Amino acid sequence: MFKRAAVILAVAGIGALGVGLAAQPAAAPPPTPVSPILWQGNGTNNGFCEDNTAQPGGNQDWLFILTSPSGSSWTLTATFKTAGTVMVTGVQQGGGSIHFDVITTFGDQLLSASATNGSTVSVLTVSHCTPTTTPVTPPPPGPPPTTSPTTTPGGTTPTTAKPGAGRKTIVVAPAPQAVTAPARLTG
């Protein structure tokens, strides 16, 4: 009788364990990777850093944060009114969010920003700005030189364009021209 009771309890325990396991909800799948994640203006006042302890005449460090990242490398592309477009690599903080630091002159205005390797629940925000003596973040390098053929009287000679050619438009006013007209005398 004792053996029978032990077997019944053992079977009942295994059955209860099975019911307990079945009652556990399945783990939610990770968020879907998305790229790029666009900055929506948060953390700024019309593109000017809201939380800014930097002083006029110096440089400021903008801290951008990407939440819920995916992937293993992250790039921020930010466009500022004065600094232009800059690209920086992000650093993951303790297995969580990604931090990006961009250095501009004090008072520069952020026009747009985006980060790679986010997810459907990611947010890109400007956390704050602080004063820094670090030099301004340089813009990304221009495209590599390109070679194009140039026809000369003796045949074709390759020429090399300068890096960054065509990236800036400079308008030069024409030089003043001398005006000549017959002299006209008035009375």
C-alpha positions as CSV (number, residue, x, y, z in Angstrom):
1,M,0.0,0.0,0.0
2,F,2.9,2.3,0.9
3,K,4.5,1.7,-2.5
4,R,1.3,2.3,-4.3
5,A,0.8,5.7,-2.5
6,A,4.4,6.7,-3.3
7,V,3.9,5.9,-7.0
8,I,0.6,7.8,-7.1
9,L,2.2,10.8,-5.4
10,A,5.2,10.6,-7.8
11,V,3.0,10.5,-10.9
12,A,0.8,13.3,-9.5
13,G,4.0,15.4,-8.8
14,I,5.3,14.9,-12.4
15,G,1.8,15.8,-13.8
16,A,1.7,19.0,-11.7
17,L,5.2,19.8,-12.8
18,G,4.2,19.4,-16.4
19,V,1.1,21.6,-15.9
20,G,3.4,24.2,-14.2
21,L,5.8,24.2,-17.1
22,A,2.9,24.5,-19.6
23,A,1.5,27.5,-17.7
24,Q,4.7,29.5,-18.2
25,P,4.3,32.1,-21.0
26,A,6.8,31.9,-23.9
27,A,9.6,34.4,-23.9
28,A,9.0,37.3,-26.3
29,P,11.2,37.4,-29.3
30,P,13.8,40.2,-29.4
31,P,12.9,43.4,-31.2
32,T,13.4,43.5,-34.9
33,P,16.6,45.3,-36.1
34,V,15.9,48.6,-37.8
35,S,18.4,51.0,-39.5
36,P,18.5,53.9,-39.4
37,I,16.9,55.2,-36.2
38,L,16.1,58.9,-36.8
39,W,16.4,61.6,-34.1
40,Q,13.0,63.2,-33.5
41,G,14.2,66.4,-31.8
42,N,14.2,65.2,-28.2
43,G,16.8,66.7,-25.9
44,T,17.0,70.0,-27.8
45,N,15.2,73.3,-28.1
46,N,14.8,73.6,-31.9
47,G,18.1,71.9,-32.3
48,F,20.0,73.8,-29.6
49,C,21.1,71.7,-26.7
50,E,18.6,72.0,-23.8
51,D,20.9,70.8,-21.0
52,N,24.1,72.8,-21.7
53,T,26.7,73.9,-19.2
54,A,29.2,74.9,-22.0
55,Q,30.2,78.5,-22.3
56,P,30.3,80.9,-25.3
57,G,33.6,80.9,-27.1
58,G,34.4,77.2,-26.3
59,N,33.5,73.8,-27.5
60,Q,30.6,71.6,-26.4
61,D,30.3,67.8,-26.2
62,W,26.9,66.5,-27.4
63,L,26.1,63.1,-25.8
64,F,23.7,61.1,-28.0
65,I,22.1,57.9,-26.7
66,L,20.6,55.1,-28.7
67,T,18.4,52.8,-26.6
68,S,17.6,49.1,-27.4
69,P,20.4,48.6,-30.0
70,S,20.9,45.6,-32.3
71,G,24.1,44.5,-34.0
72,S,27.6,45.0,-32.8
73,S,28.7,48.3,-34.3
74,W,26.9,51.6,-34.5
75,T,27.4,54.8,-36.4
76,L,25.8,58.2,-35.7
77,T,25.5,60.7,-38.6
78,A,24.6,64.2,-37.4
79,T,24.3,67.4,-39.3
80,F,24.8,70.7,-37.6
81,K,24.3,74.3,-38.9
82,T,28.0,75.3,-38.4
83,A,29.9,72.0,-38.1
84,G,28.2,70.4,-41.1
85,T,27.8,66.6,-41.3
86,V,29.9,64.5,-38.9
87,M,30.0,60.7,-38.3
88,V,31.1,59.0,-35.1
89,T,31.2,55.4,-33.8
90,G,29.2,54.5,-30.8
91,V,30.3,52.7,-27.6
92,Q,28.0,50.2,-25.8
93,Q,27.6,50.9,-22.1
94,G,27.4,47.8,-20.0
95,G,25.5,45.7,-22.6
96,G,22.8,48.3,-22.9
97,S,22.5,51.6,-24.7
98,I,25.0,53.1,-27.1
99,H,26.7,56.4,-26.4
100,F,28.0,58.8,-29.2
101,D,30.0,61.9,-28.5
102,V,30.1,64.8,-31.0
103,I,32.2,67.9,-30.4
104,T,31.0,71.2,-31.9
105,T,31.6,74.9,-31.1
106,F,29.3,76.3,-28.4
107,G,25.8,77.1,-29.6
108,D,25.9,75.1,-32.8
109,Q,22.4,73.9,-33.9
110,L,21.6,70.2,-34.6
111,L,19.6,69.9,-37.9
112,S,19.3,66.1,-38.2
113,A,20.8,62.9,-36.8
114,S,20.4,59.2,-37.3
115,A,22.1,56.0,-36.0
116,T,22.6,52.6,-37.5
117,N,21.7,49.2,-35.9
118,G,18.7,50.1,-33.7
119,S,15.6,48.1,-33.3
120,T,11.8,48.7,-33.5
121,V,11.8,50.0,-29.9
122,S,15.0,52.2,-30.2
123,V,15.1,55.9,-29.5
124,L,17.9,58.3,-30.4
125,T,18.1,61.3,-28.1
126,V,20.4,64.1,-27.1
127,S,21.1,63.5,-23.4
128,H,23.0,66.7,-22.7
129,C,25.9,68.9,-23.7
130,T,29.0,69.7,-21.6
131,P,32.0,72.0,-22.0
132,T,35.1,70.4,-23.4
133,T,38.6,71.4,-24.5
134,T,38.5,68.5,-27.1
135,P,38.8,69.7,-30.7
136,V,35.7,69.9,-32.9
137,T,34.7,66.5,-34.5
138,P,36.0,66.7,-38.1
139,P,33.6,65.9,-41.0
140,P,34.1,62.5,-42.6
141,P,36.9,62.3,-45.3
142,G,35.9,63.0,-48.8
143,P,35.6,60.4,-51.5
144,P,38.8,58.9,-52.8
145,P,40.3,60.4,-56.0
146,T,38.8,59.3,-59.2
147,T,40.5,58.8,-62.5
148,S,38.9,59.8,-65.7
149,P,40.3,59.9,-69.3
150,T,41.2,63.2,-70.9
151,T,41.7,63.3,-74.6
152,T,44.8,65.2,-75.7
153,P,46.2,65.6,-79.2
154,G,48.6,62.7,-78.6
155,G,45.9,60.3,-77.3
156,T,44.3,59.7,-74.0
157,T,45.9,60.6,-70.7
158,P,44.4,59.7,-67.3
159,T,43.8,62.6,-64.9
160,T,43.1,62.5,-61.2
161,A,40.5,64.6,-59.5
162,K,41.3,66.1,-56.1
163,P,39.6,64.5,-53.0
164,G,36.5,66.3,-52.1
165,A,36.2,67.9,-55.6
166,G,32.6,68.9,-56.2
167,R,31.7,68.9,-52.5
168,K,31.5,72.7,-52.1
169,T,30.1,75.3,-54.5
170,I,31.9,78.6,-54.6
171,V,30.2,81.5,-56.5
172,V,32.6,84.0,-57.8
173,A,31.3,87.3,-59.1
174,P,32.7,88.3,-62.5
175,A,35.4,90.9,-62.6
176,P,34.2,94.4,-63.4
177,Q,34.5,95.1,-67.1
178,A,35.5,98.4,-68.6
179,V,32.8,100.3,-70.3
180,T,33.7,102.3,-73.4
181,A,31.3,104.6,-75.2
182,P,31.7,107.7,-77.2
183,A,32.0,110.9,-75.1
184,R,28.8,113.0,-75.0
185,L,29.0,116.6,-74.1
186,T,26.2,118.4,-72.6
187,G,25.7,122.2,-72.7
